[in-house]
């Protein structure tokens, strides 16, 4: 209080302690004279009426202006009646702004009869708070009753002490049936343990969430999701539990429907994936930048590496473009869209592919996001088809040439037979001296060569009749090597047979296969220098086109010339002394008839190699 506020301290009755108590009292106190003047007012009263100080209040108001409207007459009459005290009365005081303020008055008359001491407490604001509290509680109660979820309160023994109307409508119980009813009685027997555990968890941890079925009065059950939290009193002691329950029937139905839909989608996706992976032709889907967005199992296997799909999807085609057909696939993706197909060939494996291209237009996803156009590439292995086409082409040529050769050979054999018979008759009919015999032997040698040539022509021209059986390649090669032994000795060329008897058997015509290796070994001996050896090797190999038995005849000769490799299988083409040029043509035909391949090559260290590839599984 300021010094100015204390200028009327001399009017305060009593001792200094009493005066200080009046000034510091938390309730309003004033002294009214019989003439209606305010002889004293404390700071609390000034604050209640909105004044900054008691001095301002005293200079502004008197008893007539202190009271508001009708309260003025009643209050003054009460005071004028000379009553010594009054208790519990209410009056309307006027605030500094002139608005009414309901106050509660207690008072007593001064002993000298000069006036009264009046004690003032705000009644209006307390009333307002009570009304506001009652209104808030009513709104809260209405809100609780209209909430579609169940709200509940339990005591420490888990008995119901408060709930909203939803619990009554959901269970069919009356309020009297629910009051102090044990909570576990609202659940089926098999789920009471769940409720008990949730209650203990809530007390122990401060929160519990659980799911049970709510048991109705008629015995029906409804799935509910519950929460529970402890309730504490003002001293912090737990006095019960409160929580809420939500009917999850529709949610359960939606979850079941969603699960069924997910199963359908999963099964359809699985069916699509299995169908996609079951397609033998590799299929690759890539965006315009060359990044792989999807591929089937055949395409993954075509990579030739043991990779998971997640390791390939999202990678760039450039990572695999070092080999075919991936190099051609990348070029096709990067080429203009008008180019719809391409072909690729891998010289190392001998495989060929046809690559067809189509475009998947831009689409919009469920989120509205646009997906860029993508390229679909279907890769078809045409190795077998090209081989068959080549075989068919050769067969057509050989068939035409064969018919011509067979006809010529038949016609030539008759004159040869006539010449041979005439020579025999001449030798038998006329004496032959030593000089004449030399010419006769030359004639017989040339006739023999012509007969051998005619036989080779007939072998080349006739259709093959294979007598297939399972044989060991080591036995076939050994038989051919023995047949060529005398030629090797004469040329001083060794034969090194390294073919293992442990190789798997192969289904072939033994006699014709011996003919194949005998011809190849003879050629190798013919071109090998004296003192060298012809090496025979074999192994079972796996390639992209199947499993093969590979056998090779190696020599140390000059090898094939630049123009030889493209022509060595042509009829009548030869570089062998005394050769007819039909040997390798016949060998190739026999190998082709077995479904195999004949591959000539030059060795890096010098010399030539002839490799016979025979399928271990019949093609």
LINJOFEN-V994852 format. One record per residue. N is the residue number from 1. RES is the residue in one letter. SS is DSSP state (H for helix, E for strand, L for the rest). BURIAL is I if it has 16 or more other C-alpha atoms within 10 Angstrom, else O. D_LAST is the distance of its C-alpha to the last C-alpha in Angstrom with 1 decimal. Layout:
<<N:RES:SS:BURIAL:D_LAST> <N:RES:SS:BURIAL:D_LAST>>
This chain:
<<1:X:L:O:117.8> <2:X:L:O:119.6> <3:X:L:O:123.2> <4:X:H:O:124.0> <5:X:H:O:122.6> <6:X:H:O:125.0> <7:X:L:O:128.2> <8:X:L:O:129.1> <9:X:H:O:128.6> <10:X:H:O:132.3> <11:X:H:O:132.0> <12:X:L:I:129.5> <13:X:L:O:131.6> <14:X:L:O:131.3> <15:X:L:O:130.5> <16:X:H:O:128.0> <17:X:H:O:125.3> <18:X:H:O:125.7> <19:X:H:I:125.5> <20:X:H:O:122.3> <21:X:H:O:120.7> <22:X:H:I:121.5> <23:X:H:I:120.0> <24:X:H:O:116.7> <25:X:L:O:116.4> <26:X:L:O:113.0> <27:X:L:I:114.7> <28:X:E:I:117.0> <29:X:E:I:120.7> <30:X:E:I:123.7> <31:X:E:I:127.5> <32:X:E:I:129.0> <33:X:E:I:132.8> <34:X:L:I:134.9> <35:X:L:O:135.2> <36:X:L:I:131.4> <37:X:L:I:130.7> <38:X:E:I:127.8> <39:X:E:I:129.6> <40:X:E:I:126.5> <41:X:E:I:122.7> <42:X:L:I:120.1> <43:X:H:I:116.9> <44:X:H:I:114.7> <45:X:H:I:116.6> <46:X:H:I:116.3> <47:X:H:I:112.5> <48:X:H:I:112.2> <49:X:L:I:114.1> <50:X:L:O:112.2> <51:X:L:I:115.0> <52:X:L:O:114.5> <53:X:L:I:117.6> <54:X:H:I:120.5> <55:X:H:I:122.8> <56:X:H:O:120.9> <57:X:H:I:120.9> <58:X:H:I:124.7> <59:X:H:O:125.5> <60:X:H:O:123.4> <61:X:L:I:124.0> <62:X:L:I:126.9> <63:X:H:I:126.9> <64:X:H:I:127.2> <65:X:H:I:124.2> <66:X:H:I:122.3> <67:X:E:I:121.8> <68:X:L:I:119.7> <69:X:L:O:121.2> <70:X:H:O:122.2> <71:X:H:I:121.7> <72:X:H:I:124.6> <73:X:H:O:127.2> <74:X:H:O:126.0> <75:X:H:I:125.7> <76:X:H:O:129.0> <77:X:H:O:130.7> <78:X:H:O:129.3> <79:X:H:I:130.5> <80:X:H:O:133.9> <81:X:L:O:134.6> <82:X:L:O:135.3> <83:X:L:O:132.8> <84:X:L:O:132.5> <85:X:E:O:128.7> <86:X:E:O:125.7> <87:X:E:O:122.3> <88:X:E:O:118.9> <89:X:E:O:119.9> <90:X:E:I:117.5> <91:X:E:I:118.4> <92:X:E:I:116.9> <93:X:E:I:117.5> <94:X:E:I:117.1> <95:X:L:I:114.6> <96:X:L:I:115.3> <97:X:L:O:113.3> <98:X:L:O:115.4> <99:X:L:O:112.6> <100:X:E:I:113.5> <101:X:E:I:112.4> <102:X:E:I:112.8> <103:X:E:I:114.4> <104:X:E:I:115.7> <105:X:E:I:119.3> <106:X:E:I:121.3> <107:X:E:I:124.8> <108:X:E:I:128.2> <109:X:E:I:131.7> <110:X:L:I:133.3> <111:X:L:O:136.3> <112:X:L:O:138.7> <113:X:L:O:137.8> <114:X:L:O:136.7> <115:X:E:I:133.3> <116:X:E:I:130.0> <117:X:E:I:126.9> <118:X:E:I:123.8> <119:X:E:I:120.3> <120:X:E:I:117.4> <121:X:E:I:113.7> <122:X:E:I:111.1> <123:X:L:I:110.4> <124:X:H:I:108.5> <125:X:H:O:105.6> <126:X:H:O:105.2> <127:X:H:O:105.3> <128:X:H:O:102.7> <129:X:H:O:100.4> <130:X:H:O:101.0> <131:X:H:O:100.2> <132:X:H:O:97.1> <133:X:H:O:95.9> <134:X:H:O:96.5> <135:X:H:O:94.7> <136:X:H:O:91.7> <137:X:H:O:91.6> <138:X:H:O:91.7> <139:X:H:O:88.9> <140:X:H:O:86.8> <141:X:H:O:87.5> <142:X:H:O:86.5> <143:X:H:O:83.4> <144:X:H:I:82.4> <145:X:H:I:83.0> <146:X:H:O:80.9> <147:X:L:O:77.9> <148:X:L:O:75.0> <149:X:L:I:74.1> <150:X:E:I:76.0> <151:X:E:I:78.4> <152:X:E:I:80.1> <153:X:E:I:82.3> <154:X:E:I:82.6> <155:X:E:I:85.2> <156:X:L:O:84.5> <157:X:L:O:84.1> <158:X:L:I:81.3> <159:X:E:I:83.6> <160:X:E:I:83.6> <161:X:E:I:86.6> <162:X:E:O:85.5> <163:X:E:I:82.8> <164:X:L:I:82.3> <165:X:H:I:82.2> <166:X:H:I:78.4> <167:X:H:I:78.4> <168:X:H:I:80.8> <169:X:H:O:78.8> <170:X:H:I:75.5> <171:X:H:I:76.9> <172:X:L:O:79.6> <173:X:L:O:82.2> <174:X:L:O:85.8> <175:X:H:O:87.2> <176:X:H:O:89.3> <177:X:H:O:86.2> <178:X:H:I:84.5> <179:X:L:O:87.5> <180:X:L:I:87.0> <181:X:L:O:84.1> <182:X:E:O:81.7> <183:X:H:I:78.6> <184:X:H:I:76.2> <185:X:H:O:77.5> <186:X:H:I:75.7> <187:X:E:I:72.2> <188:X:L:I:70.4> <189:X:H:O:70.8> <190:X:H:O:67.3> <191:X:H:O:67.8> <192:X:H:I:71.3> <193:X:H:O:69.9> <194:X:H:O:68.1> <195:X:H:I:71.4> <196:X:H:O:73.3> <197:X:H:O:70.8> <198:X:H:I:71.0> <199:X:H:I:74.8> <200:X:H:O:74.8> <201:X:H:I:72.3> <202:X:H:I:74.6> <203:X:H:I:77.6> <204:X:H:O:75.8> <205:X:H:O:73.9> <206:X:L:O:75.7> <207:X:L:I:72.9> <208:X:E:I:70.6> <209:X:E:I:68.0> <210:X:E:O:66.5> <211:X:E:I:65.2> <212:X:E:I:66.6> <213:X:E:I:67.4> <214:X:E:I:71.0> <215:X:E:I:72.6> <216:X:L:I:74.9> <217:X:L:O:78.0> <218:X:L:O:76.2> <219:X:L:O:73.4> <220:X:L:O:70.7> <221:X:E:I:68.8> <222:X:E:O:67.7> <223:X:E:I:65.4> <224:X:E:I:67.4> <225:X:E:I:66.8> <226:X:E:I:69.9> <227:X:E:I:71.5> <228:X:E:I:74.5> <229:X:E:I:76.8> <230:X:E:I:80.1> <231:X:E:I:83.5> <232:X:E:O:86.3> <233:X:L:O:90.0> <234:X:L:O:92.3> <235:X:L:O:92.5> <236:X:L:O:88.7> <237:X:L:O:88.4> <238:X:E:O:85.5> <239:X:E:O:87.0> <240:X:E:I:83.9> <241:X:E:I:80.6> <242:X:E:I:79.7> <243:X:E:I:76.5> <244:X:E:I:74.6> <245:X:E:I:72.0> <246:X:E:O:69.6> <247:X:E:I:68.1> <248:X:L:I:64.3> <249:X:H:O:63.5> <250:X:H:O:62.2> <251:X:H:O:60.5> <252:X:H:O:58.8> <253:X:H:O:57.7> <254:X:H:O:56.4> <255:X:H:O:54.6> <256:X:H:O:53.0> <257:X:H:O:52.1> <258:X:H:O:50.7> <259:X:H:O:48.7> <260:X:H:O:47.3> <261:X:H:O:46.5> <262:X:H:O:44.9> <263:X:H:O:42.7> <264:X:H:O:41.7> <265:X:H:O:41.0> <266:X:H:O:39.2> <267:X:H:O:37.1> <268:X:H:O:36.4> <269:X:H:O:35.6> <270:X:H:O:33.3> <271:X:H:O:31.6> <272:X:H:O:31.3> <273:X:H:O:30.0> <274:X:H:O:27.4> <275:X:H:O:26.3> <276:X:H:I:26.4> <277:X:H:I:24.3> <278:X:H:O:21.8> <279:X:L:O:20.9> <280:X:L:O:17.6> <281:X:L:I:19.1> <282:X:E:I:21.6> <283:X:E:I:25.2> <284:X:E:I:28.2> <285:X:E:I:31.9> <286:X:E:I:34.4> <287:X:E:I:38.0> <288:X:L:O:39.5> <289:X:L:O:40.2> <290:X:L:I:36.5> <291:X:E:I:37.0> <292:X:E:I:34.1> <293:X:E:I:35.4> <294:X:E:I:32.3> <295:X:E:I:28.5> <296:X:L:I:25.8> <297:X:H:I:23.7> <298:X:H:I:20.7> <299:X:H:I:23.2> <300:X:H:I:24.7> <301:X:H:O:21.4> <302:X:H:O:20.9> <303:X:L:O:24.1> <304:X:L:O:22.4> <305:X:L:O:25.5> <306:X:L:O:26.6> <307:X:L:O:29.0> <308:X:L:O:30.8> <309:X:H:O:31.2> <310:X:H:O:34.9> <311:X:H:O:34.2> <312:X:H:I:32.3> <313:X:L:I:34.2> <314:X:L:O:37.4> <315:X:L:O:36.1> <316:X:E:I:36.0> <317:X:H:I:33.0> <318:X:H:O:34.6> <319:X:H:O:33.9> <320:X:L:I:30.2> <321:X:L:O:30.5> <322:X:L:O:30.0> <323:X:L:O:26.3> <324:X:L:I:24.1> <325:X:L:I:23.6> <326:X:H:I:26.8> <327:X:H:I:29.0> <328:X:H:I:28.1> <329:X:H:I:28.5> <330:X:H:I:32.0> <331:X:H:O:33.0> <332:X:H:I:32.0> <333:X:H:I:34.2> <334:X:H:O:37.0> <335:X:L:O:36.8> <336:X:L:O:38.9> <337:X:L:O:37.9> <338:X:L:O:37.6> <339:X:L:O:34.3> <340:X:L:O:31.7> <341:X:E:I:28.4> <342:X:E:I:27.1> <343:X:E:I:24.0> <344:X:E:I:23.1> <345:X:E:I:21.2> <346:X:E:O:21.0> <347:X:L:O:21.4> <348:X:L:O:21.0> <349:X:L:O:17.5> <350:X:L:O:16.5> <351:X:E:I:15.8> <352:X:E:I:17.6> <353:X:E:I:19.1> <354:X:E:I:21.3> <355:X:E:I:24.3> <356:X:E:I:26.4> <357:X:E:I:29.9> <358:X:E:I:32.5> <359:X:E:I:35.8> <360:X:E:O:37.2> <361:X:L:O:41.0> <362:X:L:O:43.7> <363:X:E:O:44.6> <364:X:E:O:47.5> <365:X:L:O:47.1> <366:X:L:O:49.3> <367:X:L:O:51.7> <368:X:L:O:52.1> <369:X:L:O:50.5> <370:X:E:O:48.5> <371:X:E:O:44.9> <372:X:L:O:43.8> <373:X:L:O:41.1> <374:X:E:I:37.6> <375:X:E:I:34.4> <376:X:E:I:31.1> <377:X:E:I:28.0> <378:X:E:I:24.6> <379:X:E:I:21.8> <380:X:E:I:18.5> <381:X:E:I:15.6> <382:X:L:I:15.0> <383:X:H:I:13.0> <384:X:H:O:9.9> <385:X:H:O:12.5> <386:X:H:O:14.5> <387:X:H:I:11.9> <388:X:H:O:11.3> <389:X:H:O:15.1> <390:X:H:O:15.7> <391:X:H:I:13.6> <392:X:H:O:15.5> <393:X:H:O:18.7> <394:X:H:O:18.3> <395:X:H:I:17.5> <396:X:H:O:20.6> <397:X:H:O:22.7> <398:X:H:I:21.6> <399:X:H:I:22.2> <400:X:H:O:25.6> <401:X:H:I:26.4> <402:X:H:I:25.2> <403:X:H:I:27.5> <404:X:H:O:30.3> <405:X:H:I:29.8> <406:X:H:I:29.5> <407:X:H:O:32.7> <408:X:H:O:34.5> <409:X:H:I:33.5> <410:X:H:O:34.8> <411:X:H:O:38.0> <412:X:H:O:38.5> <413:X:H:I:38.0> <414:X:H:O:41.0> <415:X:H:O:43.5> <416:X:H:I:42.1> <417:X:H:O:42.7> <418:X:H:O:46.2> <419:X:H:O:47.1> <420:X:H:I:46.1> <421:X:H:O:48.1> <422:X:H:O:51.1> <423:X:H:O:51.0> <424:X:H:O:51.1> <425:X:H:O:54.0> <426:X:H:O:55.8> <427:X:H:O:55.6> <428:X:H:O:56.8> <429:X:H:O:59.7> <430:X:L:O:61.2> <431:X:L:O:62.2> <432:X:L:O:60.0> <433:X:L:O:61.6> <434:X:H:O:60.0> <435:X:H:O:59.6> <436:X:H:O:58.0> <437:X:H:O:55.5> <438:X:H:O:54.2> <439:X:H:O:53.4> <440:X:H:I:51.9> <441:X:H:O:49.5> <442:X:H:O:48.5> <443:X:H:O:47.8> <444:X:H:I:45.8> <445:X:H:O:43.7> <446:X:H:O:42.9> <447:X:H:I:42.2> <448:X:H:O:39.7> <449:X:H:O:38.0> <450:X:H:I:37.9> <451:X:H:I:36.4> <452:X:H:O:33.7> <453:X:H:I:32.9> <454:X:H:I:32.8> <455:X:H:I:30.4> <456:X:H:I:28.0> <457:X:H:I:28.4> <458:X:H:I:27.5> <459:X:H:I:24.4> <460:X:H:I:23.4> <461:X:H:I:24.2> <462:X:L:O:22.9> <463:X:L:O:19.6> <464:X:L:O:17.4> <465:X:L:O:17.3> <466:X:L:O:15.0> <467:X:L:O:16.3> <468:X:E:O:13.6> <469:X:E:O:15.1> <470:X:E:O:15.0> <471:X:E:O:17.2> <472:X:L:I:18.8> <473:X:H:I:18.3> <474:X:H:I:22.1> <475:X:H:O:23.0> <476:X:H:I:21.2> <477:X:H:I:22.7> <478:X:H:I:26.1> <479:X:H:I:26.2> <480:X:H:I:25.6> <481:X:H:I:28.2> <482:X:H:O:30.7> <483:X:H:I:30.3> <484:X:L:I:31.1> <485:X:H:I:34.0> <486:X:H:O:36.8> <487:X:H:I:35.7> <488:X:H:I:35.7> <489:X:H:O:39.1> <490:X:H:O:40.5> <491:X:H:I:39.4> <492:X:L:I:40.4> <493:X:L:I:37.0> <494:X:E:I:35.6> <495:X:E:I:32.0> <496:X:E:O:31.2> <497:X:E:I:28.2> <498:X:L:O:27.2> <499:X:L:I:23.8> <500:X:L:O:24.2> <501:X:L:O:23.6> <502:X:L:O:22.8> <503:X:L:O:19.2> <504:X:L:O:16.5> <505:X:L:O:15.4> <506:X:E:I:12.3> <507:X:E:I:11.1> <508:X:E:I:12.4> <509:X:E:I:15.3> <510:X:H:I:18.1> <511:X:H:O:20.6> <512:X:H:I:18.6> <513:X:H:I:17.5> <514:X:H:I:21.2> <515:X:H:I:22.0> <516:X:H:I:19.9> <517:X:H:I:21.7> <518:X:H:I:25.0> <519:X:H:I:25.0> <520:X:H:I:24.3> <521:X:H:I:26.9> <522:X:H:I:29.4> <523:X:H:I:29.1> <524:X:H:I:29.6> <525:X:H:I:32.6> <526:X:H:I:34.0> <527:X:H:I:34.1> <528:X:L:I:35.1> <529:X:L:I:38.9> <530:X:L:I:40.8> <531:X:L:O:41.0> <532:X:L:I:37.6> <533:X:E:I:34.4> <534:X:E:I:30.8> <535:X:E:I:28.8> <536:X:E:I:25.4> <537:X:E:I:23.5> <538:X:E:I:20.2> <539:X:E:O:18.9> <540:X:E:O:16.1> <541:X:E:O:15.6> <542:X:E:O:14.4> <543:X:E:O:14.1> <544:X:L:O:13.8> <545:X:L:O:10.2> <546:X:E:O:9.1> <547:X:E:I:10.3> <548:X:E:I:10.8> <549:X:E:I:13.2> <550:X:E:I:15.6> <551:X:E:I:18.3> <552:X:E:I:21.2> <553:X:E:I:24.1> <554:X:E:I:27.2> <555:X:L:I:30.5> <556:X:L:I:33.9> <557:X:L:I:34.5> <558:X:L:O:35.4> <559:X:L:I:31.9> <560:X:L:I:30.6> <561:X:L:O:33.1> <562:X:L:O:33.0> <563:X:L:O:31.8> <564:X:L:O:29.6> <565:X:L:O:26.3> <566:X:L:O:25.9> <567:X:L:O:26.8> <568:X:L:I:25.8> <569:X:L:I:22.9> <570:X:L:O:25.3> <571:X:L:I:26.7> <572:X:L:O:30.1> <573:X:L:I:30.1> <574:X:L:I:31.2> <575:X:L:O:33.6> <576:X:L:O:33.6> <577:X:L:O:36.9> <578:X:L:O:36.7> <579:X:L:O:33.1> <580:X:L:I:31.9> <581:X:L:I:29.4> <582:X:L:I:26.6> <583:X:H:I:25.3> <584:X:H:I:23.0> <585:X:H:I:22.0> <586:X:H:I:20.9> <587:X:H:I:19.2> <588:X:H:I:17.1> <589:X:H:I:16.3> <590:X:H:I:15.2> <591:X:H:I:13.0> <592:X:H:I:11.5> <593:X:H:I:11.0> <594:X:L:I:8.9> <595:X:L:I:6.5> <596:X:L:I:9.1> <597:X:E:I:12.3> <598:X:E:I:15.9> <599:X:E:O:18.4> <600:X:E:I:22.1> <601:X:E:O:24.8> <602:X:E:I:28.4> <603:X:L:I:29.5> <604:X:L:O:32.1> <605:X:L:O:34.4> <606:X:L:O:34.2> <607:X:L:I:32.1> <608:X:E:I:28.5> <609:X:E:I:25.1> <610:X:E:I:22.0> <611:X:E:I:18.8> <612:X:E:I:15.7> <613:X:E:I:12.6> <614:X:E:I:10.0> <615:X:E:I:7.0> <616:X:L:I:8.7> <617:X:L:O:6.2> <618:X:L:O:3.8> <619:X:L:O:0.0>>
